[in-house]
Amino acid sequence: MTFDDTKTGVVAAAGSGLLLSTAWTFQAFGYAPCSMCILQRYPHVAAVLVGILVLLGLRHPVMYLLGAAAAATTGTIAIYHTGVERDWWEGPTSCTGSGQNLSSMDVVDLLSTDAGPTLVMCDQVAWEFLSISMASWNAIGSFGLMLLWIIALSIRIKKRRYSAHSD
């Protein structure tokens, strides 16, 4: 089996697209994302855009490096999120714990019957498979995609070296 830098980069970008689609599908089925879940999506969007540029012919090694960096970024955020879910470390106070600060609420807020927006807590596992949360699955997938981007980068660099020496 031969690897091509363009195909490998596009497959990595498609993997980010698949992870994004999976997140949106879970959201459509009622699993509202927390703020860290949403934050993990942005680097996937960047990786998809890089993949589109690679497909359109922009195959400079920096593009593959950007794809790997995007995958590494979302994977790192996912590892942090996993640690928050598993109580390995504290997460942002804006989406962990009770989610409410009674000291900042006035009497009108406390007695209000209007339901405000639902805050999805970052330290609660909404769904898991094989005892692995969505954030953890995202980390696993993202670091795998990072590896694909690095393989594409190395293939691209070897192509450039080969074409420079064959002149």
C-alpha positions as CSV (number, residue, x, y, z in Angstrom):
1,M,0.0,0.0,0.0
2,T,1.4,3.4,-1.0
3,F,0.7,6.6,0.8
4,D,0.2,9.8,-1.1
5,D,0.6,13.1,0.8
6,T,-2.5,14.6,-0.8
7,K,-4.8,11.6,-0.1
8,T,-3.4,11.1,3.4
9,G,-4.0,14.8,4.2
10,V,-7.5,14.7,2.8
11,V,-8.3,11.5,4.7
12,A,-7.1,13.3,7.9
13,A,-9.3,16.3,7.1
14,A,-12.2,14.0,6.4
15,G,-11.6,12.4,9.8
16,S,-12.0,15.7,11.4
17,G,-15.2,16.2,9.4
18,L,-16.5,12.9,10.6
19,L,-15.7,13.7,14.2
20,L,-17.5,17.1,13.8
21,S,-20.5,15.3,12.1
22,T,-20.7,12.8,15.0
23,A,-20.7,15.7,17.5
24,W,-23.5,17.4,15.7
25,T,-25.4,14.2,15.4
26,F,-25.2,13.6,19.2
27,Q,-26.3,17.2,19.6
28,A,-29.3,16.6,17.3
29,F,-30.3,13.6,19.5
30,G,-30.4,15.8,22.6
31,Y,-26.9,15.6,24.0
32,A,-26.2,19.3,24.4
33,P,-22.5,20.2,24.3
34,C,-20.7,22.0,27.1
35,S,-18.4,24.9,26.4
36,M,-15.3,22.7,26.2
37,C,-17.1,20.4,23.8
38,I,-17.8,23.3,21.5
39,L,-14.2,24.6,21.9
40,Q,-13.0,21.2,20.7
41,R,-14.9,21.7,17.4
42,Y,-13.0,24.8,16.2
43,P,-9.7,23.0,15.5
44,H,-11.6,20.3,13.6
45,V,-13.1,23.0,11.4
46,A,-9.6,24.4,10.8
47,A,-8.3,20.9,9.8
48,V,-11.2,20.5,7.4
49,L,-10.4,23.8,5.8
50,V,-6.7,22.9,5.5
51,G,-7.7,19.6,3.9
52,I,-9.8,21.5,1.3
53,L,-6.8,23.7,0.5
54,V,-4.6,20.7,0.1
55,L,-7.2,19.1,-2.2
56,L,-7.3,22.3,-4.2
57,G,-3.5,22.1,-4.8
58,L,-2.0,24.0,-1.9
59,R,0.4,21.3,-0.9
60,H,3.2,23.2,0.9
61,P,4.6,21.3,3.9
62,V,3.3,24.1,6.1
63,M,-0.3,23.1,5.2
64,Y,0.3,19.6,6.6
65,L,1.9,21.0,9.7
66,L,-1.2,23.2,10.2
67,G,-3.4,20.2,9.9
68,A,-1.3,18.3,12.4
69,A,-1.4,21.3,14.8
70,A,-5.2,21.6,14.5
71,A,-5.6,17.9,15.3
72,A,-3.1,18.2,18.2
73,T,-5.0,21.2,19.5
74,T,-8.4,19.6,19.6
75,G,-6.8,16.4,21.1
76,T,-5.1,18.5,23.8
77,I,-8.4,20.2,24.7
78,A,-10.1,16.8,24.8
79,I,-7.5,15.5,27.2
80,Y,-8.0,18.5,29.4
81,H,-11.8,18.0,29.2
82,T,-11.4,14.3,30.1
83,G,-9.4,15.2,33.1
84,V,-12.1,17.6,34.2
85,E,-14.8,14.9,33.7
86,R,-12.7,12.4,35.7
87,D,-11.9,14.8,38.5
88,W,-8.2,14.6,37.7
89,W,-8.0,18.4,37.9
90,E,-10.3,21.3,38.2
91,G,-12.0,22.8,35.1
92,P,-13.2,26.3,34.4
93,T,-15.6,27.6,37.1
94,S,-17.9,28.8,34.3
95,C,-18.9,25.2,33.5
96,T,-18.1,23.0,36.5
97,G,-19.5,22.4,39.9
98,S,-23.0,23.6,40.5
99,G,-23.0,26.0,37.7
100,Q,-24.6,28.7,39.8
101,N,-23.2,31.3,42.1
102,L,-26.0,32.3,44.5
103,S,-24.0,35.2,45.9
104,S,-24.2,37.0,42.6
105,M,-28.0,36.5,42.2
106,D,-30.5,38.9,43.6
107,V,-33.9,38.2,45.1
108,V,-35.7,38.6,41.8
109,D,-33.4,36.0,40.1
110,L,-33.9,33.6,43.0
111,L,-37.7,33.8,42.9
112,S,-38.0,33.9,39.2
113,T,-40.0,31.1,37.5
114,D,-38.6,31.9,34.1
115,A,-36.3,29.0,33.0
116,G,-33.1,30.5,31.8
117,P,-30.7,28.8,29.4
118,T,-29.6,25.4,30.5
119,L,-26.0,25.3,31.5
120,V,-24.3,22.1,30.4
121,M,-21.6,21.1,32.9
122,C,-18.1,20.3,31.6
123,D,-17.4,18.0,34.5
124,Q,-20.3,15.7,33.8
125,V,-20.0,12.8,31.3
126,A,-23.0,13.1,29.1
127,W,-22.4,9.8,27.1
128,E,-19.7,7.1,27.1
129,F,-19.0,3.9,25.3
130,L,-16.7,1.3,26.8
131,S,-16.3,3.6,29.8
132,I,-14.7,6.2,27.5
133,S,-16.4,9.6,27.3
134,M,-17.0,11.6,24.1
135,A,-14.2,13.9,25.0
136,S,-11.9,10.9,25.4
137,W,-13.0,9.4,22.1
138,N,-12.3,12.8,20.5
139,A,-8.8,12.8,22.0
140,I,-8.1,9.3,20.6
141,G,-9.4,10.2,17.2
142,S,-7.7,13.5,17.1
143,F,-4.3,12.2,17.9
144,G,-4.8,9.5,15.3
145,L,-5.6,12.2,12.8
146,M,-2.5,14.2,13.9
147,L,-0.5,11.1,13.1
148,L,-2.0,11.0,9.6
149,W,-1.1,14.7,9.0
150,I,2.4,14.0,10.1
151,I,2.7,11.0,7.7
152,A,1.4,13.3,4.9
153,L,3.9,15.9,5.9
154,S,6.8,13.4,5.8
155,I,5.7,12.1,2.4
156,R,5.5,15.6,1.1
157,I,9.0,16.5,2.4
158,K,10.4,13.3,0.9
159,K,8.8,14.2,-2.5
160,R,10.4,17.6,-2.4
161,R,13.8,16.2,-1.5
162,Y,13.6,13.6,-4.3
163,S,12.5,16.2,-6.9
164,A,15.3,18.5,-5.8
165,H,18.0,15.8,-6.2
166,S,16.7,14.5,-9.5
167,D,17.2,17.9,-11.2
